[in-house]
């Protein structure tokens, strides 16, 4: 009987090996290109260059991870290039969600479909804050709701189709507040300075870049979309029963072309997760003030689906 069992087990191993393609068995056997669809020096570029050497360390075979910047069309050019690439795992891209999500929602033509792309991992996130000027008489979220019940709330924006504009409209929509989006600001820094001056009574700002202004007392946070508040006395959306806003982030995600084999997706996802758990990588991220927020490929896909469903609810508002 033992002999039969041994032969049967060996036969099963041979059969399993026969089912594996050469690509699955040897991946990766050449360098991997990680496309950054933005110019060098920004947050997405910084994260890609930060994690690349640790990704190399945790891949099953010794290859290089080569960073290639392909800026253009707000990140859509590089993303579309990878989307059209051969689905073999050798060209991947770091993606801005909801930055890449909003253009197709509002009717712009893009060369990708986020519902068909292969998600590999999330490397970081950035929550959003409902903020007022530091000198504002609005001290709490309850004060803000009372103000909004009597006034049309103006908020700064970088223009229709931008992440900042979409976040402001979606958050106002979930809160059921009649808002007035003031456009014309070139970027988050200009929006932040406008809020500090009191150009608008409130604003929606990313948590990481706003922290120093909150610590200085120039801006006051009233609500965070983060899972856990990092500010004393600032409630999370979840704690206020605003489940739709819980986990509403800027996600920095890694993706591969549609049709990438599940086995290759798993190898890449596992390598990214191991890289982000590497003590040396975590120390480097802390030193650069770029913390990781790891999600596996399947978890990243679920996060995208949740955010897409929320944005689609406010599709008409996002088009304005």
C-alpha positions as CSV (number, residue, x, y, z in Angstrom):
1,X,0.0,0.0,0.0
2,X,2.8,2.4,0.9
3,X,4.4,1.8,-2.5
4,X,1.1,2.6,-4.3
5,X,0.7,5.8,-2.2
6,X,4.2,6.9,-3.0
7,X,3.7,6.3,-6.7
8,X,0.3,8.1,-6.7
9,X,1.8,11.1,-5.0
10,X,4.7,11.3,-7.5
11,X,2.2,11.0,-10.3
12,X,0.2,13.9,-8.9
13,X,3.3,16.1,-8.7
14,X,4.2,15.3,-12.3
15,X,0.7,16.0,-13.4
16,X,0.7,19.3,-11.5
17,X,4.0,20.3,-13.0
18,X,2.7,19.5,-16.5
19,X,-0.2,22.0,-15.9
20,X,2.2,24.8,-15.2
21,X,3.3,26.9,-18.2
22,X,7.0,27.9,-18.5
23,X,6.1,31.5,-17.6
24,X,4.4,30.4,-14.4
25,X,7.3,28.2,-13.4
26,X,10.0,30.7,-13.9
27,X,8.4,34.1,-13.4
28,X,10.1,36.5,-13.3
29,X,13.0,35.6,-15.5
30,X,13.8,39.1,-16.7
31,X,13.5,42.7,-15.4
32,X,10.1,44.1,-14.5
33,X,9.2,47.7,-15.5
34,X,7.2,49.7,-13.0
35,X,5.7,52.6,-14.9
36,X,5.1,55.9,-13.0
37,X,2.5,57.8,-15.1
38,X,3.7,61.1,-13.6
39,X,6.9,63.2,-13.6
40,X,9.8,62.4,-11.3
41,X,9.7,63.8,-7.7
42,X,6.0,63.5,-6.8
43,X,4.4,61.2,-4.3
44,X,3.7,58.4,-6.7
45,X,7.3,58.5,-8.1
46,X,8.7,58.6,-4.5
47,X,6.7,55.5,-3.5
48,X,7.7,53.6,-6.6
49,X,11.4,54.3,-6.1
50,X,11.1,53.6,-2.3
51,X,9.6,50.1,-2.7
52,X,11.5,48.9,-5.9
53,X,14.6,47.6,-4.2
54,X,12.6,45.7,-1.6
55,X,10.4,44.3,-4.3
56,X,13.5,43.0,-6.0
57,X,14.5,41.4,-2.7
58,X,11.2,39.5,-2.3
59,X,10.6,38.3,-5.8
60,X,11.2,34.6,-6.2
61,X,14.0,35.2,-8.8
62,X,16.8,37.7,-8.9
63,X,15.7,40.5,-11.4
64,X,15.7,44.3,-11.4
65,X,12.6,46.5,-11.0
66,X,13.1,49.4,-13.4
67,X,11.2,52.6,-12.8
68,X,10.0,54.4,-15.9
69,X,8.3,57.7,-15.8
70,X,5.6,58.2,-18.5
71,X,3.8,61.5,-17.6
72,X,0.9,62.9,-19.6
73,X,-2.8,63.5,-19.5
74,X,-2.9,63.5,-15.7
75,X,-1.5,60.0,-15.4
76,X,-3.8,58.5,-18.0
77,X,-1.1,58.2,-20.7
78,X,1.2,55.8,-18.8
79,X,-1.8,53.9,-17.4
80,X,-3.2,53.3,-20.9
81,X,0.2,52.2,-22.1
82,X,0.4,49.5,-19.4
83,X,-3.2,48.5,-19.9
84,X,-2.5,47.7,-23.6
85,X,0.7,45.8,-22.8
86,X,1.2,42.1,-22.9
87,X,-0.3,40.5,-19.7
88,X,2.8,38.7,-18.7
89,X,3.6,40.6,-15.5
90,X,6.7,42.4,-16.8
91,X,5.1,45.8,-17.1
92,X,3.1,47.1,-14.2
93,X,2.0,50.6,-13.2
94,X,1.3,52.7,-10.1
95,X,-2.3,54.1,-10.3
96,X,-4.0,57.1,-8.7
97,X,-7.5,56.2,-7.5
98,X,-9.7,58.2,-7.7
99,X,-7.6,60.2,-10.1
100,X,-7.9,57.6,-12.8
101,X,-11.5,56.8,-11.9
102,X,-13.1,60.2,-12.4
103,X,-12.3,61.0,-16.1
104,X,-14.4,58.0,-17.5
105,X,-17.2,58.7,-15.0
106,X,-17.6,62.2,-16.4
107,X,-17.5,61.1,-20.0
108,X,-13.9,61.6,-21.0
109,X,-12.3,59.0,-23.3
110,X,-9.6,57.0,-21.7
111,X,-7.6,54.0,-22.8
112,X,-8.3,51.7,-19.9
113,X,-11.0,50.2,-17.8
114,X,-10.4,50.0,-14.1
115,X,-13.0,47.2,-13.8
116,X,-11.0,45.0,-16.1
117,X,-7.4,45.8,-15.0
118,X,-5.5,43.3,-12.8
119,X,-4.9,44.7,-9.3
120,X,-1.7,43.7,-7.6
121,X,-1.4,45.6,-4.4
122,X,-1.9,48.9,-2.6
123,X,1.2,50.6,-1.3
124,X,-0.3,53.7,0.4
125,X,-3.4,55.7,1.0
126,X,-4.2,59.3,2.1
127,X,-7.4,60.1,3.9
128,X,-9.4,63.3,3.5
129,X,-10.3,65.9,6.1
130,X,-13.2,68.3,6.3
131,X,-11.5,71.4,7.4
132,X,-12.1,75.1,8.3
133,X,-9.7,78.0,8.8
134,X,-8.0,77.9,12.2
135,X,-9.6,81.3,13.1
136,X,-13.1,80.0,12.2
137,X,-15.9,80.1,14.7
138,X,-16.9,76.6,13.5
139,X,-15.2,74.4,16.1
140,X,-16.8,71.0,15.6
141,X,-18.6,68.9,13.0
142,X,-21.9,69.7,14.7
143,X,-21.1,73.4,14.3
144,X,-20.4,72.8,10.7
145,X,-23.7,71.1,10.2
146,X,-25.5,73.9,11.9
147,X,-23.7,76.4,9.7
148,X,-24.5,74.4,6.5
149,X,-28.2,74.3,7.5
150,X,-28.3,78.1,7.1
151,X,-25.7,78.8,4.4
152,X,-24.6,77.5,1.0
153,X,-21.1,76.2,1.9
154,X,-18.4,77.3,-0.5
155,X,-15.4,75.0,-0.9
156,X,-12.2,75.4,-3.0
157,X,-11.4,73.1,-6.0
158,X,-8.9,72.6,-8.7
159,X,-11.6,72.2,-11.3
160,X,-14.0,69.6,-12.7
161,X,-12.5,66.2,-13.3
162,X,-9.8,66.6,-10.6
163,X,-9.5,64.4,-7.5
164,X,-9.9,67.4,-5.3
165,X,-13.1,68.5,-7.0
166,X,-14.5,65.0,-7.0
167,X,-13.8,64.5,-3.3
168,X,-15.5,67.8,-2.3
169,X,-18.6,67.0,-4.3
170,X,-18.9,63.4,-3.1
171,X,-18.4,64.3,0.6
172,X,-20.9,67.2,0.3
173,X,-23.3,64.8,-1.4
174,X,-23.0,62.1,1.3
175,X,-23.5,64.8,4.0
176,X,-26.5,66.1,2.2
177,X,-25.2,69.7,2.1
178,X,-25.9,72.3,-0.5
179,X,-22.4,73.3,-1.5
180,X,-20.8,75.8,-3.9
181,X,-17.5,74.6,-5.5
182,X,-15.1,77.5,-6.1
183,X,-12.7,76.5,-8.9
184,X,-9.6,78.1,-10.3
185,X,-7.0,76.9,-7.8
186,X,-3.9,75.2,-9.4
187,X,-3.3,72.6,-6.8
188,X,-3.7,71.4,-3.2
189,X,-1.2,73.9,-1.9
190,X,-3.2,76.8,-3.4
191,X,-6.4,75.4,-2.0
192,X,-4.9,75.1,1.4
193,X,-3.6,78.6,1.4
194,X,-7.0,79.9,0.3
195,X,-8.7,78.1,3.2
196,X,-6.2,79.5,5.6
197,X,-7.0,83.0,4.3
198,X,-10.7,82.4,4.8
199,X,-11.6,82.6,1.0
200,X,-14.0,79.8,1.7
201,X,-15.5,78.7,5.1
202,X,-14.6,75.1,4.6
203,X,-12.6,72.7,2.4
204,X,-11.8,69.1,1.8
205,X,-8.1,68.5,2.0
206,X,-5.8,65.4,1.9
207,X,-4.6,64.4,5.4
208,X,-0.9,64.0,4.9
209,X,-0.2,67.4,3.3
210,X,-2.5,69.2,5.7
211,X,-1.0,67.9,8.9
212,X,1.6,70.6,9.4
213,X,-1.0,73.4,9.0
214,X,-3.3,71.7,11.6
215,X,-0.4,71.3,14.0
216,X,0.4,75.0,13.5
217,X,-3.2,76.0,14.2
218,X,-3.8,77.5,10.8
219,X,-6.4,74.9,9.8
220,X,-8.9,73.0,12.0
221,X,-10.0,69.5,11.1
222,X,-13.6,68.6,11.8
223,X,-13.9,65.1,10.3
224,X,-11.6,62.4,8.8
225,X,-12.3,59.7,6.3
226,X,-9.6,57.6,7.9
227,X,-10.3,54.3,9.7
228,X,-8.7,55.7,12.9
229,X,-8.4,59.4,13.6
230,X,-4.8,60.7,14.1
231,X,-6.1,63.9,15.6
232,X,-7.4,64.2,19.2
233,X,-11.1,65.3,19.2
234,X,-11.5,64.8,15.4
235,X,-14.1,62.2,14.7
236,X,-14.0,59.6,12.0
237,X,-16.7,59.4,9.4
238,X,-17.5,55.9,10.7
239,X,-17.9,57.1,14.3
240,X,-20.6,59.5,13.0
241,X,-22.5,56.9,11.2
242,X,-21.2,58.0,7.8
243,X,-20.1,54.6,6.6
244,X,-20.0,55.7,2.9
245,X,-17.1,58.1,3.7
246,X,-15.2,55.5,5.8
247,X,-12.0,54.6,3.9
248,X,-12.5,57.2,1.2
249,X,-8.9,57.7,0.2
250,X,-6.4,58.6,-2.4
251,X,-5.1,55.1,-3.1
252,X,-1.7,54.4,-4.6
253,X,-2.3,51.1,-6.3
254,X,-0.2,48.7,-8.4
255,X,-1.8,47.2,-11.4
256,X,-1.0,44.9,-14.4
257,X,-2.8,44.6,-17.8
258,X,-6.1,42.8,-18.0
259,X,-5.7,39.0,-18.4
260,X,-2.6,38.7,-16.3
261,X,-2.5,35.0,-15.2
262,X,-3.7,34.6,-11.6
263,X,-0.4,32.8,-10.7
264,X,1.7,35.8,-11.8
265,X,-0.7,38.2,-10.1
266,X,-0.2,36.2,-6.9
267,X,3.6,36.2,-7.2
268,X,3.6,39.9,-7.7
269,X,1.1,40.6,-4.9
270,X,3.0,38.4,-2.4
271,X,6.2,40.2,-3.3
272,X,4.7,43.6,-2.8
273,X,3.2,42.6,0.6
274,X,6.5,41.1,1.7
275,X,8.4,44.2,0.6
276,X,6.1,46.5,2.6
277,X,6.5,44.2,5.7
278,X,10.3,44.2,5.4
279,X,11.7,46.0,8.5
280,X,14.3,47.9,6.3
281,X,11.6,49.1,3.9
282,X,9.3,50.2,6.8
283,X,12.2,52.1,8.3
284,X,13.0,53.8,5.0
285,X,9.3,54.7,4.5
286,X,9.2,56.2,8.0
287,X,12.3,58.3,7.4
288,X,10.8,59.6,4.1
289,X,7.5,60.3,5.8
290,X,5.8,58.0,3.3
291,X,4.1,55.2,5.3
292,X,2.8,52.1,3.7
293,X,-0.8,51.0,3.7
294,X,-0.6,47.5,2.4
295,X,-3.5,45.7,0.7
296,X,-3.3,42.5,-1.4
297,X,-4.5,42.4,-5.0
298,X,-7.9,41.1,-4.0
299,X,-8.3,43.7,-1.2
300,X,-7.2,46.5,-3.5
301,X,-9.8,45.4,-6.1
302,X,-12.5,45.5,-3.4
303,X,-11.4,49.0,-2.3
304,X,-11.7,50.2,-5.9
305,X,-15.1,48.7,-6.3
306,X,-16.4,50.4,-3.1
307,X,-15.1,53.8,-4.1
308,X,-16.3,53.4,-7.7
309,X,-19.8,52.6,-6.5
310,X,-19.9,55.7,-4.3
311,X,-18.6,58.0,-7.1
312,X,-21.1,56.7,-9.6
313,X,-23.9,57.7,-7.2
314,X,-22.8,61.3,-7.7
315,X,-22.0,61.0,-11.4
316,X,-24.2,64.0,-12.4
317,X,-22.6,66.2,-9.8
318,X,-19.1,65.2,-10.8
319,X,-19.9,66.3,-14.4
320,X,-20.7,69.9,-13.4
